[in-house]
Amino acid sequence: MEAVPIVQVENVSKHFTVRKDKSLKERVVNAALGRRHAETFEALHDISLDIHSGNTVGLIGPNGSGKSTLLKTIGGIIHPSSGRVVRRGRMAALLELGAGFHPDLSGRENVYLNASILGLTERQIDRYFDAIVDFSGIEDFIDTQVKFYSSGMYVRLAFAVAVHVDPDLLLVDEVLAVGDEAFQQKCLDKIRSFQLEGRTIVLVTHTLSQITDLCTRGIVLSHGNVVFDGAPIDAVGMLRGGFQSQRDADAAQRLERENALSAPARARVAIPSVRLVDAQGAPTTGVEIGQDVQLEVEVDAIDSVRDWRLGIAIANTFGQVALYSSTERLGLDPMTELSGRSTLRFSMPSLSIGPGAYTVSAALEHRDGTELARAQEATAFRVADNGISTGLASTPLSVALQPAR
C-alpha cells in the first residue's frame, strides 16, 4: 500500500490583483474614462504535486517564478484562488524575516508566542526554552524587545523556535541567507539531523549548491508553472541552462542593436558546455583534495576567431574566487584559430582548493577586451572535507611538538 503524502497540492492556482492607480483621484478619473485600473497577475497556474514524508524538496527558479507563493500556499499563509492543499502533521515555517514576531515583545515573550502558535503548550515551551535560546546564541538579548534586533538575530531566534517545536514538516524560504556563515552551517547541520530523523523539508533557495547537497528532489518553477520535477542535479542543470539561454538571448539582442548602430561585426561564437572530469575522463561533481581533474570548456565558433583568449574562474558560494587562469596566462598561442566545435582542456593535477561547494565560469574574448561568449556558473562541484583544514586553499599539513632546549 502506497504511503499517504504529507503534502498534497491539487490543481492549485493563485491570482493577485495589481492596481495601476495610486490615488482616489486616479481611480475616479479612470472609472469615468472607462479605463482599466487593475490587472490580474497569475502567480501559480494549475500546480499539482505530492510530497512524501522524509523527503527534502528544493523549490528553485528565477525571481518571480512563484516559489515563495507556492511555499506560502503549502504553509497556509495564503489561500489558493482555485484548487486545494492538504497537509498532515505538525508544521513549522520560516517564510519571512520576523514573521510571527511582535516587535514590542521581548525575545523571551516572542518564543512563547511563536511556539504556542506552532502548537506547543506552555509546559512544552518551558521544557524547550533553554535549548531554543542556546541554539539561537542570543541569550544576552533574550529579554530585549525584538524591534531592536538585527536581521541576523531575528533569523537565529526564529529558526531556533521552528526546529524545536518537533515539526513533521519544515518550510524554509531563503531566510538562512541572512545569518552569518557559522550560523548557516549550524542550521544546515540541524537540517541534516532532521533528514536522518525522517522529517520532511521544503526549501526555497537561490544557493543551488544547497539543492544538490541537501535535497532528494528538485522542482523548477517558471512563470507560475512547474517545468521540471526530478533529481536535484538535473533540476539545477535545467535552471542554469535556462539562465544561460536567457543570457544568450539577451546577448544576441544586444549584439543586434550594436550592429544596427554600425558597430564592428563580431564573430559568432558560443560556449555550449563546461564540465569537470576525473582522471578517467568521466564527468564528476564531487572531488577529493589533491585529486587529478580536468576542466573541459566546449567552444562552438560559427565564424573563425583569431587573437583570442579564454579565462576560467572557480568561485565558492560567497562569490570569492578560489582560482582564475586563462589560455593567455598558460601560454596558448592566441593566433591559434578557433573554428567549428572544439574543446579546451585545463588540466589541474592535485587540485588544491579547500573543502566546500564551487561553481565554474568561463569567458571568451578578443585580446582587445571585446567579450565574445560567456558561460556564468556553468557547472558546479563540491570538494570533500578531509578533516585537516578549511579555507579557499589546501596544502599538505603536519604538526610536531618541538621540546624547548
KOLVOBA-144618 format. One record per residue: x, y, z of N, C-alpha, C, O in turn. Coordinates in steps of 0.2 Angstrom, whole numbers, plus 5000, padded with zeros to 4 digits. Layout:
BEGIN
XYZXYZXYZXYZ;...
This chain:
BEGIN
500449945000500050005000500450065000500950075004;500350114995500750174995500650225001500050235003;501150245003501150295009500750355007500850385001;500350385011500050445010500450505010500850515015;500450555006500950615006500750655012500250665014;501350685014501250735020500950805017500650835021;501150815011500850875007500550855000500850824997;499950874999499650864993499450934990499050964993;499650954984499451014981499050994975499350954970;498451014974498050984969497751044965497351084967;497951054959497751094954497751174957497251204956;498251194960498251254963498451314959498951304955;498051364959498151424955498151484960497651474965;498451534959498451594963498451654959498951664955;497951704960497951764956497951824961497751814966;498351874959498351934963498151994958498251994952;497752044961497552104958498052154959498252174964;498352184953498852234953498552294951498252304945;498452344955498152404954498652454951499252464953;498452494946498852544942498752614945499252654946;498152624948498052694951498252694958498152654962;498652754960498852754966498452804971498552794977;498052844968497652884972496952884971496752854966;496452914975495752914974495652954968495152934964;495953004966495853044960495953004954495553004949;496552964954496652924948496052874947495852854942;495852844953495352794952494652824949494352794945;494452884952493852924949493952934942493552924938;494552964940494652984933494652924928494352924923;495052874930495052814926494352774925494152754920;493952784931493252754930492852794926492452764922;492952854926492552904922492752894914492252894910;493352884913493552874906493552804904493652784898;493252754908493252684906493852654906493952594902;494352674909495052644909495052584914494852594919;495452534912495552484917496152504922496652534920;495952504928496452524933496752464937497052474942;496552404935496852344939496952294934496652284929;497452254935497652194931497652134936497852134941;497552074933497652014936498251974935498451964929;498651964940499351934939499251864942499051844947;499451814937499351744939500051714942500551704938;500151714948500751694952500851614951501451594951;500351574952500351504951499851484946499251504946;500051434942499551404937499451334937499851294935;498951314940498651244940499251194942499451144938;499551204948500051164950499851104954499451114959;500051044953499950984956500550944958500950934954;500650924964501250884966501050854973500750884977;501450804974501350764981502050764984502550764980;502150784991502750774994502650725000502250725004;503150674999503050615004503550625010504050665010;503350595016503650605022504450585021504550535018;504850625024505550605024505950635018506550625018;505650665013505950695008506150775009505850805013;506750795006506950865006506850884999507250864995;506350934998506250964992506451034991506351074995;506851044986507051114984506651144979506551114973;506351204980506051244975506451294972506751334976;506651294966507051344963506751374957506351344954;507051424955506851464949507051534949507251564954;506951574943507151644943506651684948506151664950;506851744949506451794953505751794950505751804944;505251794953504551804951504251744948503751744944;504651684949504351624946503751584950503451544947;503751614956503151584960503351544966502951504969;504051534968504251494973504051514980503751464983;504051574982503851594988503051594989502851574994;502751604983502051604983501751524984501351514988;502151484981501951414982502051394989501751354992;502651414992502851394999502351425004502151385008;502151485003501651515007500951475006500551475011;500851455000500151414999500251355003499751335006;500751315003500851255006500751265014500551225017;501051325016501051335023500451365026500351375032;499951375021499351405023499351485025498851505028;499851515023499851585024499451625019499151675021;499451595013498951625008498551565005498751515005;497951585003497451535001497451534993497451584990;497451474990497451474983496751504980496251504983;496851534974496251554970495751494968495151504968;496151444966495751384965496251324966496851334967;495951264967496251204969496351204977496051244980;496751154979496751144987497451114989497751084985;497651134995498251104998498051065004497651085008;498251005005498150955010498750945014499250925011;498850965020499450945024499250905030498750895033;499750865032499750815038500250825042500850845040;500150825049500650835054500850905056500550945053;501250915061501450975063501951015059502350985056;501751075057502151115053502551175056502251205061;503151185054503451245056503751285050503951255045;503651355050503851385044504251445045504151485050;504851455041505251515041505151545034505551535030;504651595033504451615027504651685026504851705020;504751725031504951795030505251815036505151795042;505751865036506151895041505651925046505351975045;505651895053505251925058504551905058504151925062;504351855053503651835053503451805059503851755062;502851825062502651785068502951825075502751795080;503351875074503651905080503351975081503152005076;503151995087502952055088503452105090503852085095;503552155087504152205088504252235095504752245098;503652235098503652275105503752225111503852245116;503752155109503852105114504652085114504952095109;504852065120505552035120505651975117505151945115;506251955116506451895113506051835117505851785114;506151835124505851785128505051775126504851725126;504751835126504051835125503851815118503351775118;504251825114504151805107504251735106503851695102;504651705110504751625110504151595112503951545108;503851615117503251585120502651605115502251555114;502651665112502051675107502151635101501651605099;502751635098502851595092502751525093502451495088;503051495098502951425099502251405100502051345098;501851445104501151425105500751425099500351385098;500951475094500651475088500751415084500351385080;501351385085501551325081501351265084501451205082;500951275090500651215093500851185099500651135102;501351215102501651195109501251225115501051275114;501251185120500951205126501451245130502051245129;501251285135501651315139502151275143502751295143;501951215145502451165148502951145143503551135145;502751135137503251105132503751165131504351155130;503451225130503951285129504451295134505051305133;504251285141504651285146505251235146505751245147;505051175143505551125143506051135137506651115138;505851165132506251185126506651245127507051265123;506451295131506651365131507351365131507651405127;507751335136508451345136508751325130509251355128;508551265127508851245121508751285115509151295111;508151325115508051375110508551425110508851455105;508551455116509051515117509751495116510151535113;509951435118510651415117510751405110511351425107;510351375106510451375099510451435095510851445091;510051485097510051555094510651595095510851635091;510951575101511651615103511451685105511951725104;510851705106510751775108510551785115510051825117;510751745120510551745127510651805130510251825135;511151845128511251915131510651965129510652015133;510251945124509751995122509051965122508651995119;508951915126508351875125507851915129507251905127;507951965133507452005136507452075133507152115136;507752085128507652145124507152145119507052095116;506752195118506252205113506552185106507052205104;506252145102506452115096506552175090506852165085;506152235091506252285087506952315087507152345082;507352295092508052325092508552265089509152275089;508252215087508652155085508952175078508552205074;509552145076509752145069509352095065509052055068;509452095058509152045054509351975056509051925056;510051975057510351905059510051885066509951815066;509951925071509651905077508951875076508751825079;508551915072507851885070507951815068507551775070;508351805063508351735060508651685065508351635065;509051705069509351655074508751635078508651575079;508451675081507851665086507351625082507051575085;507151645076506551615073506751545071506351505071;507351535068507551465066507551425072507351365072;507851445078507851405084507251385086507151325088;506751435086506051415088505751355083505451305086;505851365077505551325072505851255072505451205072;506451245074506751175074506651145081506751085081;506351175086506251145092505551135094505351115099;505151145089504351135090504251065088503651045087;504751025086504650955084504150945078503650915078;504350985072503950985067504050925062504550895062;503450895059503450845054503650875048503950845043;503450945047503650975040503951045042503651085045;504451055039504851125040504851155033505151125028;504651215033504651255027505151315028505151355033;505651325023506151375024506151415017506251385012;506151485018506151525012506751575012506651625014;507351555010507951595009508151635015508651675015;507851635021507951675026508651655029508951705032;508951595028509551575031510151615028510651625031;510051645022510551685019510751755023511251785022;510251765028510351825032510951815037511251865039;510951755040511451735045512151735043512251735037;512551735048513251735046513451665044513051615045;514051655042514251585039514251535045514051475043;514451555051514451505056513751475058513651415059;513251525058512551505060512251475054511851425055;512451495048512151455042512351385042511951335041;513051365044513251295045512851265050512751205050;512751295056512351265061511651245059511451195061;511351295055510651275053510651215048510251175048;511151215043511251165039511351095042511051045040;511751095048511851035052511251015055511050955055;510851065057510151045060509751015055509350965056;509751045049509351015043509550945042509050905041;510150935042510350865040510150815046510050755044;510150835052509950795058509150785057508950725058;508850825054508150815053508050765048507550725048;508450765043508350715037508450645040508150605038;508950645044509150575047508550555052508450495052;508150595054507550585058506950565054506450555057;507050575048506450565043505950615043505350605040;506150685044505650735044505650765037506150745033;505150805035505050825028505250905028505050935032;505650925023505850985022505651015015505850975010;505451075015505351105008505751175009505651215013;506151185004506651235004506651274998506751254993;506651344999506751384993507351424994507551455000;507851424989508451454990508751474983508551434978;509151524983509551534977510251514977510651514972;510451474983511051444983511051374981510851334984;511151364974511051304971511451244974511251184973;512051264977512351204980512051174985512051114987;511551214989511151184994510651134991510451084994;510451144985509951094982510251034981510050974982;510951034978511250974976511550934982511550874983;511650974988511950944994511450914998511550865002;510850954999510350935004509750895001509450855005;509550914995508850894993508850824990509350804987;508350794991508150724987507750734981507750684977;507550794980507150814974507150884973507150924977;507150904966507150974964506650994960506450954955;506251044961505751064957505851134955506051184958;505851144948506051214945505351244943504951214939;505251304945504651344943504851404938505451424938;504451414934504551474929503851504927503351464925;503751564929503051604927502451564930501951554927;502551534936502051504940501851434938501351404940;502351404934502251334931502851294934503351314934;502651224935503151184936503451154930503151124926;504151174928504451154922504851094922505051064917;505051074929505451014930505350994937505251034941;505350924938505250894944505650824944505350784941;506150824948506550764947507250774951507250804957;507750734949508350734953508650804954508650844949;508950824960509150894961509650914956509650974954;510150874954510750894950510450904943510650954940;509950874941509550884934509150954935509150994930;508850964941508551024941508951084941508851134938;509551084945510051134945510251144937510351204935;510451094934510651094927510151134923510351174918;509551114923509051144919508951214921508951254916;508951234927508951304929509551344926509451404923;510151324927510751354924510651364917510851414914;510451304914510351304906509851364904509951394899;509351364908508851424907509151494907508951534903;509551504913509851564914510351574908510351634905;510651524906511151534901510851554894511051594890;510251514893509851534887509651604887509651634881;509351624892509151694893509751744892509651794888;510351724895510951774894511151774886511251824884;511051714883511251714876510751754872510951784867;510151744874509651784870509751864871509751904867;509851884877510051954879510651974875510652034873;511151934875511751954872511651954864511952004861;511251914861511051914854510751984853510852014848;510252004857509852064856510352124856510252174852;510752124861511252174862511752184856511852234854;511952124854512352124848512052154842512352184838;511352134841511052154835510952234836510952264830;510752254842510752334842511352364841511352414837;511952334843512552364842512752364835513052414832;512652314831512752304824512352354820512552384815;511652364822511252414819511552484820511352524815;511952494825512252564825512952564822513352604824;513052524817513652524813514252504817514852524816;514152464823514752444827515052384823514752354818;515752374824516052324820515752254821515552244827;515752214816515452154817515852104821516452114821;515552064825515952024830515851954827515351934824;516351904829516251834827515751804831515551824837;515351764828514851724831515151664834515451614831;515151664841515451604845515051594851514751644854;515051534854514651514860515051464864515551434861;514951464870515151414875514651364877514251384882;514551314873513951264875513951234881513451224885;514551214884514651174890515251184893515851194890;515251174900515851174904515751114909515251114912;516251074909516251014914516851004917517451014914;516850974923517350944927517450874926516950844927;517950844924518050774923518650744927519150784929;518550684929519150654933519650624929519650634923;520150594932520750564928520550524922520950514917;519950484923519750444918519350474912519050444908;519250544913518850574908518050574910517650594905;517850554915517150544917516950614921517250634925;516350644919516150704922516050684929515750634931;516150734934516150724941515850794944516050844941;515550784950515350844953515550844961515450884965;515950794962516250784969516950764968517150714965;517450794971518150784971518450784978518150814982;519050754978519450754984520050804984520250814978;520250824989520850874989521450834987521550774989;521750864982522350834979522250784973522650754971;521550784971521350734966521550774959521550834958;521750724954521950754947521250764944520850714943;521150824941520550834937520650884931521250904931;520150884927520250924921519650964920519050944922;519651024918519051064916519051074909519551094905;518451054906518451054899517951104897517351104899;518151154893517751204890517551194883518051194879;516951184881516751174874516651244871516251284873;516951254865516851314861516551304854516851254851;516051334852515751324846515851394842515451444843;516351394837516451454833516151454826516451414822;515551484825515251484819515751524814515851504808;515951584816516451614812517151604816517251604822;517651594811518351584814518551644818518451704816;518951624823519151684828519951674829520251614830;520251734828521051734830521151794835520651834836;521751794838521951844843521451844849521051894850;521351784852520851774857521151754863521751734863;520751754869520951714875520351694879519851724878;520451644882519851614886520051604894520551584895;519651634898519851634905519351594909518751584907;519551554914519151514918519151544926519751564928;518651544929518651564936518251514940517651494939;518551494946518251444951518051484957518551514960;517451494959517251534965516851494970516451444968;516851514976516451474981515751514981515551554977;515351484986514651514986514551584988514051614987;515051614991515051684993515351724987515451784988;515551694981515751734976516551754976516851784972;516851724981517651734982517951684977517851624976;518351714973518751674968519351634971519751664974;519251564970519751524973520351514968520851504970;520151514961520651504956520451544950519851534948;520951574947520751604940521451594936521951594938;521251574929521851574924521551584918520951594917;521951584913521751594906522251564901522751544903;522051554895522451524889523051574888523651544887;522951634889523551684888524051674894524651674892;523851664900524251654906524651594905525251584907;524351544902524551474902524951464895525251404894;525051514891525551514885525251484879525651474874;524551474878524251454872524351514867524151564868;524551494861524651544856523951574854523551544852;523851644855523251674854523051674846522451684845;523551664842523351664835523151594832522951584826;523151544837522851484835522151494833521751524837;521951464828521251484825520751434829520751374829;520151474831519551434833519051434828518851484825;518951374826518451364820518051304822518351254823;517351304821516951254822516951234830517051274834;516751164831516751144838517451124840517751074837;517651144846518251124849518251124857517751154859;518651094860518651084867519351114870519851084868;519351154875519951174878519951144885519451144889;520551104886520551064892521051094897521651094895;520851114902521351144908521451084912521051064916;522051064913522251014917522451034924522851084925;522151004929522351034936522550974940522150944944;523150954940523450894944523450914951523650974953;523250874956523250884963522950944965523150994967;522250954963521851004964521951024972521850984976;522151094973522251114980521851174982522151224984;521251164981520751214984520451184990520351124990;520151224995519951195001519251165000518951174995;518951135005518351095005517751145004517851205007;517251125001516651165000516351164993516551124989;515851204992515451204985515751254981515951314983;515851244975516151294970515751294963515451244962;515751344960515551354953516051374948516551404951;515951354942516451374937516151414932515651404929;516551474930516351514925516851524919517451514921;516651534913517151544908516951594903516351604902;517451634900517351684896517851684890518451674891;517551704884518051704878517951774876517451804875;518551804874518651874872519151884867519651844867;519151944863519651964859520251994864520052014870;520851994862521352024867521252094867521652124872;520852124864520752194865520152204870520052264872;519952154873519452154878518752144876518252144881;518552144870517852134867517652064869517952014867;517152054873516951994875516551964869516051994866;516651894868516351854863515751814866515251804863;515951774871515451724874515651724881516251724883;515151704885515251694892514751634895514151634892;515051594899514651544902514651554910515151534913;514251594913514251604920513951554924513451534923;514451534929514251474934513951414930513351394931;514351394925514051344920514051274923513751234921;514451264928514451194931514651204939514951264941;514551154943514651164950514951094952514851044949;515351104957515651034960515751054968515751104970;515951004971516051004979516650964980516850914978;517151004984517750974987517650944994517350984998;517750884994517550845001518050875006518650885005;517750875012518150895018518650835020518350785022;519250855021519750795023519850805030520250765033;519550845034519650855041520250885043520450885049;520650905039521350935041521351015041521551045046;521051045036521051115036520351145032520051105028;520251205033519751245029519951305026520551325027;519651335021519851395018519851385011519651335008;520051435007520051435000520551394997520551364992;521151385001521751354998521851285003521651285009;522151235000522351175004523051155002523251164996;523351145007524051115006524251065011523951065017;524651015010524850965015525050995021525551045021;524750975027524951005033525150945038524950895038;525650965043525850925048526050965054526151025053;526050935060526250975066526750935070526650875070;527250965073527650925078527750975084527851035083;527850945090528050975096528750975097529050925097;529051035097529751045097529951055105529751115107;530251015109530351025116530851085116531351095112;530751125121531251185122531951155125531951105128;532451185122533151165124533451215129533951205131;
